[in-house]
Amino acid sequence: MLKVVHLNTYDGNGGAGRACMRLNRALLSQNVDSKVIVHYKFGKNPLVGTFNSNPVQKAYTAATIILERILAKRYLKPLSRTPFSFTWFGRSVIRHPEVKNADIIHLHWINHGFLDPKHIAEIAKLNKPVVWTFHDSNAFTGGCHVRYTCDHYMRECGNCPLLINARDNDISHKIWQQKRKAYDVLNFTVAAPSTWMQASVQKSSLMEGKVVSHIPNTLETDIFRPVGKKLAKQKAGLSTDKFIFLSGFMPSRKDLHKGTQYLLDSLELLKQRLGADADKVELVIFGNRGTDGVPDFPFKTSFLGTISNDEQLAQYYAAADAFLIPSLEDNLPYTVMESLACGTPVIAFTTGGIPDMVQHKYNGYLATYKSAESFTDGMEWIIKHPDQELIQQQARQTIMDTFSEEVIAQKHISLYKSLLQKEGVDV
């Protein structure tokens, strides 16, 4: 039986953690001996292992995660909200029995003091095929997780726009050098969840000579599934006679890559266009821990807070008439995939990996990048569409055809087997 071990910083906390856990479930369903081991374990899932064998080790791990965030303030601009990871802390993983016994080592999101370049290179000692899924851009940059408009990763980083003291030989360039040294030692295959990520990786100076495969993430289509809109709205406590727009976490307007201001502008424009019919539209937002600092919206808005239960989250996706995501840069956002799986069309900008999921005027609307007017066109299009049910069916079918657990598990299994065969291992 094929043995795969997945290494991730957290167990289901954040998009990368969820992707890792979902892939593990998908592989288990295909009779793969798949295991997840994390740097810091939040949950109590017995199927998830950890490198912290006692409370003291766990406390030390937590301390390094916090310390990195504190020390980062010495380097990052005060108003910078773009995530940036340093390489001060790390741990060895090669002595863990599950890692030693695996046929394939699959890396995921390994920041926050988990695997620094030195310990990434150390994995080469095991002489095992390594697959690394890039859930964001950090692995091929000098520290940032979201590049936005910066193209320094195509060279050797340096002069990082996020740093206080940006210069040619700043810490982003030094991190780039550390990674280059590590990647020269460890041979690995990149799994890019989106075609956008695949293209970005291929442009990176750090990824020269690396094989990059496009393999999307997956999700539980038995949980995220359609329910009749009227019934779903009743169960969710929403008005059955209103057109419901759902959206995810609303960050500060300073979180530039999230596009909050574009959403606000487009909603204002939509209200003007609808005129007297504007009261037939409502907005529902999940993901906020509170409403402090949340902008004012031009439509009646309900805030659901953080939803950690997938069944409950799926209920709101299924109840919504459309999902709004104004992100300006995103890999393969789960909110889009989950919404479509629930039969709810998506309005988004044409950016990142979103076009891999949203097909223009088929299961949603791809607005012109950074155009609030075009985004408004998308909202108006779905409100006035004569066959909502058809769009909903097509949204669901897109996910079943391309992103279901069976489809994605088989793509990973094919990759794993091809790598083992190159090593002369019989599978």
ABEGO torsion letter per residue (X at the ends): XBBBBBBBABBGBEAAAAAAAAAAAAAAAAGBBBBBBBABBABABAABBBABABAAAAAAAAAAAAAAAAAAAAABBAABABBBBBAABBBBAAABAAAAABABBBBBBABGGBBBAAAAAAAAAAGBBBBBBBABAAAABAGBABAEABAAAABAEEGBAABABBBAABAAAAAAAAAAAAAAABBBBBBBABAAAAAAAAABAAABGBBBBBBBBBBBAAABBBBBAAAAAAAAGBBAABBBBBBBBBBBAABAAAGAAAAAAAAAAAAAAAEAAAAABBBBBBGBABABGBBBBABBBBBAEBBABAAAAAAAAAABABBBBABABBBBBAAAAAAAAAGBBBBBBBBEAAAAABBBGAAEBBBBBGBAAAAAAAAAAAAABABAAAAAAAAAAAAAAAABAAAAAAAAAAAAAAAAAAAGBBX
